[in-house]
């Protein structure tokens, strides 16, 4: 069978915050057209993994490849070329507060293309229509509700017609109805624009609804990567804990505990 | 660690932090110069519109307050020199004393301190709150280099506007001094001003202007690098803003002294 080359390839990725290791040899592959959900509890390392996928952090060990380009070794020009082909919607939206919604959406076009102002305006309004924010282009980000901010951020992420879209915690801080609408929107985008989408979330319901495949991260390690059904049926204890919202049982290592209490630089 | 090591440890840590800060600021400076020169070639063009906007915020909007302080400082210097030189019967030297102290020192210093308070803090607050809300990350992943988009325009604007404001402050301060001193010296203000022009050498003005160029770089770099290093939410932004102003003013005064020493040797 002829499988297309993967869009994202992560191999043996380690990451550290100071003396604490947060990712342990993570391997991660996403193929074109997939909706991949990275799932895990707080502190599982999913945000750190995302920062590496976006090239915001250079890997200490291991490699991250997007479109076949090694982000850790790429020069400026290659990195820019990769970044023009991805779109990112951040958890808090990260719209520039000094610009109107319309200008925020138009920003990548203004910076990376030589299109005339009328074309840019039309293109950014089309993207606002796609996320159901038609007519809101003149408002400032501070005048939008939480769900609208996320949708505006999505419009900005889409404006360069990326092949690869990253979505950080789409449902965080939203009410169930709005977050369900956002999930629908993600599914529609994939079908209409044939994008590859990577979603980072800890919301089970939303993860199961939108995902083709799920990667479960726990304490910096990939527990499994498989289809929704397989993840649901997994007999791994930690995965079942996550699925059933069971508090994890923390085994106490007496020696390490005492060391943490007494050491100067724990 | 025993009681002796601890303070040493702290000194070492603070020194390392300070060196790292200077290094970071140097990198930011080199990067923004790089984007100004070669940005267009690597798809990171520094926009004229952004520079113009920064020039308005840093320069034009500061005109009233620079005028007010320049005038007040001129008046103050006039009062002091008339009073103190009268003790030696050297009142005729007031004109040259005011002219040289304003152009060499006070014009540049007052303007720089004011701009550090207005625009250095604004840069730190703006970039700090952008870092906290992931806006800086968002710029980076959109392929818009944060240094090119946020720092380079501010640096250019500061390099143009701070010397310009300094010239403006010089003129207003000498005018203020003239208003007080001319009657005290029994000359007309116009005669005072023309005497000032006759006594000033270009070197005096250049001394102030060259310092203001250095101050411009200092204010921008301290503002942006404290902004980029903000951690800890809104409180962190507040701390960074204060830190930017205090650090800038300290550096301005120290650099001013060092400069004066070397230029006047």
Contacts between the chains, C-beta under 8 A, distances in Angstrom:
chain1	res1	chain2	res2	distance
A	54	B	137	7.6
A	54	B	140	8.0
A	54	B	141	5.0
A	55	B	140	7.9
A	55	B	141	7.4
A	56	B	137	5.7
A	56	B	140	6.2
A	56	B	141	6.9
A	76	B	42	5.6
A	77	B	42	6.1
A	77	B	43	7.5
A	79	B	143	7.9
A	80	B	42	7.2
A	80	B	43	5.5
A	80	B	44	7.7
A	80	B	143	4.9
A	83	B	140	8.0
A	83	B	141	6.0
A	83	B	142	6.7
A	83	B	143	3.6
A	84	B	143	5.4
A	86	B	141	7.0
A	88	B	138	7.0
A	88	B	141	4.6
A	88	B	142	7.7
A	90	B	134	4.8
A	90	B	137	6.9
A	90	B	138	5.7
A	91	B	134	7.3
A	92	B	133	5.8
A	92	B	134	6.0
A	94	B	133	6.0
A	94	B	134	4.1
A	94	B	135	5.0
A	94	B	137	6.7
A	94	B	138	3.8
A	95	B	135	7.6
A	95	B	138	7.9
A	96	B	130	7.5
A	96	B	135	5.6
A	96	B	138	7.7
A	96	B	139	7.8
A	97	B	129	7.6
A	97	B	130	7.9
A	97	B	133	7.5
A	97	B	135	7.4
A	98	B	126	7.8
A	107	B	142	6.9
A	107	B	144	7.4
A	108	B	142	5.0
A	108	B	143	7.3
A	108	B	144	7.6
A	111	B	142	7.4
A	111	B	143	7.4
A	111	B	144	5.2
A	111	B	149	7.9
A	112	B	43	6.9
A	112	B	143	6.3
A	156	B	142	7.8
A	264	B	1	6.6
